[in-house]
Amino acid sequence: MGVAAAAGVRERLLAARMPPTTPVAVVENGTLPSQRVAVTDLANLTGTIAAHDLRSPALLIVGDVARQAATLGWFGARPLALSALASA
């Protein structure tokens, strides 16, 4: 739903005067071995989704906490994630 609704969410947030530079993280397949995270800003949200071919299920995280995605990348260090990469 996050990916399908992203363009509408982006437009509504911009219309509500949220700055285009507001960080956004898109989390695809959250908590699964196939989880992927793309961090962008509100202005480039739809382009980033297209460029990375992100698909549902996905979650949009909007605001300063999205900047923490790299710092808080706890999921990538889990053994389950490593075994998923080895089998791919």
C-alpha atoms as a printed R data frame, in Angstrom:
   type eleno elety resid chain resno      x       y      z
1  ATOM     1    CA   MET     A     1  0.000   0.000  0.000
2  ATOM     2    CA   GLY     A     2  2.851   2.416  0.734
3  ATOM     3    CA   VAL     A     3  4.133   2.204 -2.838
4  ATOM     4    CA   ALA     A     4  0.694   2.442 -4.429
5  ATOM     5    CA   ALA     A     5 -0.267   5.421 -2.278
6  ATOM     6    CA   ALA     A     6  3.122   7.179 -2.376
7  ATOM     7    CA   ALA     A     7  2.297   9.719 -5.080
8  ATOM     8    CA   GLY     A     8 -0.908  10.765 -3.318
9  ATOM     9    CA   VAL     A     9  0.775  10.919  0.078
10 ATOM    10    CA   ARG     A    10  3.575  13.009 -1.414
11 ATOM    11    CA   GLU     A    11  1.136  15.468 -3.008
12 ATOM    12    CA   ARG     A    12 -0.923  15.848  0.171
13 ATOM    13    CA   LEU     A    13  2.146  16.430  2.322
14 ATOM    14    CA   LEU     A    14  3.521  19.020 -0.101
15 ATOM    15    CA   ALA     A    15  0.099  20.695 -0.274
16 ATOM    16    CA   ALA     A    16  0.161  20.871  3.537
17 ATOM    17    CA   ARG     A    17  3.456  22.792  3.179
18 ATOM    18    CA   MET     A    18  5.798  20.062  4.329
19 ATOM    19    CA   PRO     A    19  9.234  20.955  2.914
20 ATOM    20    CA   PRO     A    20 10.251  19.003 -0.214
21 ATOM    21    CA   THR     A    21 13.536  18.233  1.565
22 ATOM    22    CA   THR     A    22 11.752  16.237  4.288
23 ATOM    23    CA   PRO     A    23 13.427  12.817  4.483
24 ATOM    24    CA   VAL     A    24 11.427   9.721  3.593
25 ATOM    25    CA   ALA     A    25 12.353   6.056  3.972
26 ATOM    26    CA   VAL     A    26 10.564   3.384  1.968
27 ATOM    27    CA   VAL     A    27 10.760  -0.037  3.625
28 ATOM    28    CA   GLU     A    28  9.834  -2.905  1.316
29 ATOM    29    CA   ASN     A    29  9.046  -6.314  2.875
30 ATOM    30    CA   GLY     A    30  9.751  -5.040  6.387
31 ATOM    31    CA   THR     A    31 11.149  -7.639  8.830
32 ATOM    32    CA   LEU     A    32 11.561 -10.260  6.104
33 ATOM    33    CA   PRO     A    33 14.867 -11.560  4.743
34 ATOM    34    CA   SER     A    34 14.064  -9.731  1.496
35 ATOM    35    CA   GLN     A    35 13.676  -6.341  3.240
36 ATOM    36    CA   ARG     A    36 14.993  -3.360  1.298
37 ATOM    37    CA   VAL     A    37 15.161   0.265  2.423
38 ATOM    38    CA   ALA     A    38 15.516   3.320  0.207
39 ATOM    39    CA   VAL     A    39 15.995   6.755  1.749
40 ATOM    40    CA   THR     A    40 15.153   9.880 -0.231
41 ATOM    41    CA   ASP     A    41 13.348  13.154  0.265
42 ATOM    42    CA   LEU     A    42  9.744  14.062 -0.339
43 ATOM    43    CA   ALA     A    43 10.524  15.777 -3.642
44 ATOM    44    CA   ASN     A    44 12.127  12.622 -5.084
45 ATOM    45    CA   LEU     A    45  9.918   9.980 -3.491
46 ATOM    46    CA   THR     A    46  8.169   8.648 -6.583
47 ATOM    47    CA   GLY     A    47 11.349   8.723 -8.659
48 ATOM    48    CA   THR     A    48 13.237   6.755 -6.009
49 ATOM    49    CA   ILE     A    49 10.479   4.157 -5.840
50 ATOM    50    CA   ALA     A    50 10.627   3.735 -9.619
51 ATOM    51    CA   ALA     A    51 14.442   3.756 -9.777
52 ATOM    52    CA   HIS     A    52 14.736   0.992 -7.179
53 ATOM    53    CA   ASP     A    53 11.671  -0.906 -8.452
54 ATOM    54    CA   LEU     A    54 10.200  -0.954 -4.938
55 ATOM    55    CA   ARG     A    55  6.970  -2.901 -4.590
56 ATOM    56    CA   SER     A    56  4.275  -3.558 -2.026
57 ATOM    57    CA   PRO     A    57  4.144  -4.399  0.751
58 ATOM    58    CA   ALA     A    58  6.007  -1.283  1.756
59 ATOM    59    CA   LEU     A    59  5.927   1.261  4.519
60 ATOM    60    CA   LEU     A    60  6.611   4.970  4.159
61 ATOM    61    CA   ILE     A    61  8.405   6.632  7.054
62 ATOM    62    CA   VAL     A    62  8.283  10.414  6.788
63 ATOM    63    CA   GLY     A    63 10.326  12.844  8.858
64 ATOM    64    CA   ASP     A    64 13.695  13.204 10.522
65 ATOM    65    CA   VAL     A    65 13.670   9.621 11.798
66 ATOM    66    CA   ALA     A    66 14.002   8.449  8.159
67 ATOM    67    CA   ARG     A    67 17.552   9.867  8.164
68 ATOM    68    CA   GLN     A    68 18.429   7.261 10.794
69 ATOM    69    CA   ALA     A    69 17.862   4.335  8.410
70 ATOM    70    CA   ALA     A    70 21.586   3.801  7.786
71 ATOM    71    CA   THR     A    71 22.520   4.322 11.432
72 ATOM    72    CA   LEU     A    72 19.757   2.086 12.758
73 ATOM    73    CA   GLY     A    73 20.146  -0.592 10.074
74 ATOM    74    CA   TRP     A    74 19.713  -3.348 12.638
75 ATOM    75    CA   PHE     A    75 18.000  -5.718 10.231
76 ATOM    76    CA   GLY     A    76 20.894  -6.046  7.804
77 ATOM    77    CA   ALA     A    77 23.211  -7.403 10.499
78 ATOM    78    CA   ARG     A    78 20.905 -10.258 11.476
79 ATOM    79    CA   PRO     A    79 21.966 -13.853 10.667
80 ATOM    80    CA   LEU     A    80 18.693 -14.472  8.839
81 ATOM    81    CA   ALA     A    81 19.458 -11.633  6.431
82 ATOM    82    CA   LEU     A    82 22.929 -13.021  5.760
83 ATOM    83    CA   SER     A    83 21.582 -16.466  4.933
84 ATOM    84    CA   ALA     A    84 19.054 -14.902  2.574
85 ATOM    85    CA   LEU     A    85 21.874 -13.186  0.681
86 ATOM    86    CA   ALA     A    86 23.824 -16.427  0.460
87 ATOM    87    CA   SER     A    87 20.878 -18.291 -1.076
88 ATOM    88    CA   ALA     A    88 20.058 -15.592 -3.610
